[in-house]
Amino acid sequence: MLPVLAAVLHLALSQGETDTTVAVRQGQRLDFSNFGGSVVVKTWRQNAIRIRANHSSRARIQVSTDGPRVSIEARGRHGRALVDYDILAPTWMAVSVQGSPESEVTIEGTEAEVSVETVEGAIRVVGGRGNISLHSVEGDVTLEGAQGHIEVNTVDGSIRLKNCTGDIRAETVDGDVMLEEIESADVSVGSVDGGISYAGTLKDGGRYRFQTHDGDLDIAVPERTNATVSVATFDGILDASFPLPLKGKTKHRSSFTLGSGSARIELESFDGTIRLRRPNEMTQRKEE
C-alpha cells in the first residue's frame, strides 16, 4: 500500500539518494523544473510515480501533488541543485520538463503529451500522443513512435524523427534533420547549415516544405505520387533518379507535376544538391 503523503514533501537522505513513491490521479501532469543533471522517465501501469534521485546531501527534492500538476523541484543551499532523476510514471500521464544548462532528458513509453526544453543537453523521446514539443539550444533531439502535432527545434544539434504520425515542424540552425517512416500530410522542415532527409508519405492534398541554406536535400518520392513540385536553388543542382516533366525552368527555379498534382511540395537549397529518389533507393544509399 502506498504511504499517505502530504501535498508537499521535502525529501533527502544523508547519503544523497532519494527513493519514494507517491500516488497520483488520472488527469494530473508531471512537471519538472529548475534542475541540472539528467532525467529519465519511463512508464508503468500503476497510478503512482516512483522518484529515484541522486544528489548531494545538502539538496532537497520537493514534490507537490496538489492540483492538476505533480511538480518535482530540486533545491540546494545556493539555489539550483545538480540531480540525476530516474522516474517511473503512469503511461497516461503527460510530461513537461524545463531543464537548466547541461540537462539531458530521456522519456520512454508515454501515451500522452510531452513538452521538453533544455539549454545544453540531448533530448530523446520514445512515444507520445497529442502535442509533442521538444526544444534544445545545444543538443541533439530524437523522437520515435510519436503521434499528434509535433514541433521539434534545436539551435546547435541534429534532429531525427522516426516512425512518427501527424503534423510535423522541425527546425535547426546548425545540424542535419532526418525523418524516416513518417506518416503525415503536413510537414515543414528547415536547417540553415545542414542537410535534410525525408522518407515518408506524400499524401494527396498534403503540404510539404523542405528548406536548407547550406546543405543537401534527400527526398523519397514514392511511385504514383500526385504532387505539384517547386524547386529553388541558387548554387546547387537538381538530381533525380527518375524522369521529371520539368516546366517553367529558369536559372534558379523549376517546377513539375506528378500525377494529378494534388499535393504541394516545396524544395529549396541555396547551396546544395536536391536529390529525388525512390524509397528503396534511399534505403540502399543509407546502407552504403
C-alpha positions in Angstrom: 0.0 0.0 0.0 1.3 3.5 -0.9 2.0 5.8 2.1 -0.3 8.6 2.8 1.6 11.8 1.9 1.1 15.5 2.4 0.5 17.8 -0.6 4.2 18.9 -0.5 7.1 16.7 0.5 10.7 17.6 1.2 12.8 14.6 0.6 16.5 13.9 1.2 18.7 11.2 2.6 22.1 11.9 4.2 23.9 9.8 1.6 22.4 11.9 -1.3 19.8 9.5 -2.6 16.1 9.8 -2.7 13.7 6.9 -3.4 10.0 7.5 -2.9 6.6 6.6 -4.4 3.6 9.0 -4.5 0.0 8.3 -5.6 -1.4 10.3 -8.5 -4.8 10.9 -10.0 -5.9 10.5 -13.6 -5.5 13.8 -15.5 -2.6 15.1 -13.5 0.6 16.2 -15.3 4.2 15.5 -14.3 6.2 18.8 -14.2 10.0 19.0 -13.8 11.7 22.4 -13.4 14.8 24.1 -12.1 17.3 21.2 -12.1 20.7 20.5 -13.5 21.6 16.9 -14.4 19.8 14.1 -16.3 16.3 13.0 -16.1 15.0 9.6 -17.3 11.2 9.0 -17.3 9.9 5.5 -18.1 6.3 4.3 -17.7 4.3 1.6 -15.8 0.7 0.8 -15.4 0.3 2.0 -11.8 -1.4 5.2 -10.7 1.7 6.3 -8.9 5.1 8.0 -9.6 8.3 6.5 -8.3 11.1 9.0 -7.9 14.6 7.9 -7.6 17.3 10.7 -7.5 21.0 11.0 -6.9 22.1 14.3 -5.4 24.3 15.9 -2.7 23.3 15.5 0.9 22.5 19.2 1.0 19.9 19.0 -1.8 16.2 18.8 -1.1 13.7 17.2 -3.5 10.4 19.0 -3.3 7.4 17.1 -4.6 3.9 18.8 -4.9 0.9 16.6 -5.6 -1.7 19.4 -5.1 -3.8 20.4 -8.1 -3.6 19.3 -11.7 0.2 19.1 -11.7 2.7 16.8 -9.9 5.7 19.1 -9.7 9.3 18.0 -8.8 11.9 20.6 -8.0 15.4 20.3 -6.5 16.8 23.0 -4.2 20.4 23.3 -2.9 21.9 25.6 -0.4 22.5 28.2 -3.1 19.6 27.6 -5.5 19.5 25.0 -8.2 20.9 21.6 -7.3 22.6 19.0 -9.5 20.3 16.0 -9.5 20.0 12.9 -11.7 16.5 11.6 -11.8 15.1 8.1 -12.6 11.4 8.2 -12.7 8.5 5.7 -13.3 5.2 7.4 -14.2 1.8 6.2 -15.4 1.6 5.7 -19.2 -1.4 8.1 -19.3 0.5 11.0 -17.6 1.6 14.0 -19.7 5.2 15.0 -19.0 6.7 18.5 -19.0 10.4 19.2 -18.5 12.2 22.5 -18.2 15.8 21.8 -17.7 18.7 24.1 -16.7 22.1 24.1 -18.6 23.6 20.6 -19.1 20.4 18.7 -18.7 19.9 15.5 -20.7 16.3 14.2 -21.0 15.0 10.7 -21.9 11.3 9.9 -21.9 10.1 6.4 -23.0 6.7 4.8 -23.2 4.4 7.6 -22.5 1.0 7.7 -24.3 0.3 11.4 -23.5 1.6 14.9 -24.3 5.3 15.7 -24.0 7.0 19.1 -23.6 10.8 19.4 -23.1 13.0 22.4 -23.0 16.7 22.2 -22.4 19.7 24.6 -22.8 22.6 22.2 -23.2 21.8 18.6 -23.5 20.3 15.9 -25.7 16.6 15.0 -25.8 15.4 11.5 -26.6 11.7 10.7 -26.6 10.1 7.3 -27.5 6.3 7.6 -27.7 4.0 10.5 -27.0 0.5 11.4 -28.1 -1.2 14.7 -28.8 1.0 17.8 -28.6 4.7 17.0 -28.7 7.1 19.9 -28.2 10.9 19.4 -28.0 13.3 22.3 -27.8 17.1 22.4 -27.1 19.5 25.2 -27.6 22.6 23.0 -27.8 21.9 19.3 -28.2 20.6 16.6 -30.5 16.9 15.8 -30.5 15.5 12.3 -31.2 11.8 11.4 -31.4 10.4 7.9 -32.2 6.9 6.5 -32.3 5.0 9.7 -31.6 1.5 10.6 -32.8 0.0 14.1 -32.9 1.1 17.7 -33.5 4.9 17.6 -33.5 7.2 20.6 -33.0 11.0 20.0 -32.7 13.8 22.5 -32.9 17.4 23.0 -31.8 20.0 25.7 -32.5 23.2 23.6 -32.5 22.3 20.0 -32.9 20.8 17.4 -35.2 17.2 16.2 -35.3 15.9 12.7 -36.0 12.3 11.7 -36.3 11.4 8.0 -36.9 8.0 6.3 -37.1 6.0 9.4 -36.4 2.5 10.3 -37.4 0.9 13.8 -37.6 1.7 17.4 -38.5 5.4 18.0 -38.2 7.5 21.1 -37.7 11.3 20.6 -37.4 14.0 23.3 -37.4 17.7 23.5 -36.6 20.3 26.2 -37.3 23.5 24.1 -37.3 22.7 20.4 -37.8 21.1 17.8 -40.0 17.5 16.7 -40.0 16.5 13.1 -40.7 12.9 11.9 -41.0 12.1 8.2 -41.5 8.9 6.2 -41.7 6.8 9.4 -41.5 3.0 9.4 -41.9 1.9 13.0 -42.5 0.0 15.3 -44.7 1.7 18.4 -43.3 5.5 18.6 -43.0 7.7 21.7 -42.7 11.5 21.2 -42.2 14.3 23.8 -42.1 18.0 23.9 -41.5 20.5 26.8 -42.0 23.7 24.8 -42.0 22.8 21.1 -42.5 21.2 18.5 -44.8 17.6 17.3 -44.7 16.5 13.7 -45.5 12.8 12.7 -45.7 11.3 9.2 -46.2 7.6 9.1 -45.7 4.2 9.7 -47.2 3.4 12.3 -49.8 -0.3 12.3 -49.4 -2.9 13.7 -51.9 -3.7 17.2 -50.8 -0.8 17.3 -48.4 1.7 20.2 -47.9 5.4 19.6 -47.7 8.2 22.1 -47.3 11.9 21.4 -47.1 14.4 24.3 -46.9 18.1 24.5 -46.2 20.6 27.2 -46.9 23.9 25.3 -46.9 23.1 21.6 -47.2 21.6 18.9 -49.4 18.1 17.7 -49.6 17.4 13.9 -50.0 13.7 13.3 -50.6 12.0 9.9 -51.2 9.2 10.1 -53.8 7.0 7.0 -54.0 5.7 5.9 -57.3 2.2 7.1 -58.2 2.7 10.3 -56.1 0.3 13.1 -57.0 2.1 16.4 -56.4 3.0 19.8 -57.8 6.7 20.3 -57.0 8.6 23.6 -57.0 12.4 23.6 -56.8 14.7 26.5 -55.9 18.4 26.6 -55.7 21.0 29.3 -56.2 24.2 27.4 -56.5 23.1 23.8 -56.5 21.7 21.1 -58.8 18.5 19.0 -59.0 19.3 15.3 -59.3 16.5 12.8 -59.8 16.8 9.0 -60.4 13.6 9.1 -62.5 12.4 11.3 -65.3 11.0 14.7 -64.3 8.4 16.5 -66.5 10.1 19.9 -65.9 8.2 23.1 -66.9 8.8 26.7 -66.4 12.5 26.2 -65.8 14.7 29.2 -65.1 18.3 29.5 -63.9 17.4 29.1 -60.2 13.9 27.7 -60.2 11.9 24.9 -61.8 8.7 23.1 -61.3 6.9 19.9 -62.4 3.8 17.9 -61.8 3.5 14.3 -60.9 0.1 12.6 -61.5 -2.8 14.8 -60.7 -0.6 17.4 -58.8 -2.8 17.2 -55.7 -0.1 17.7 -53.0 2.2 20.7 -52.8 5.9 20.1 -52.3 8.5 23.0 -52.0 12.2 22.2 -52.1 14.8 24.8 -51.5 18.6 24.7 -51.0 20.7 27.8 -51.6 24.0 25.9 -51.9 23.3 22.2 -52.1 22.2 19.3 -54.2 18.5 18.4 -54.2 18.1 14.6 -54.7 14.9 12.9 -55.5 14.9 9.1 -55.1 12.5 6.2 -54.9 12.1 4.9 -51.3 14.1 1.7 -51.9 17.0 3.8 -53.3 17.0 5.9 -50.1 17.5 2.7 -48.1 20.3 1.5 -50.4 22.1 4.8 -50.1 21.8 4.8 -46.3 23.3 1.3 -46.1 26.2 2.3 -48.3 
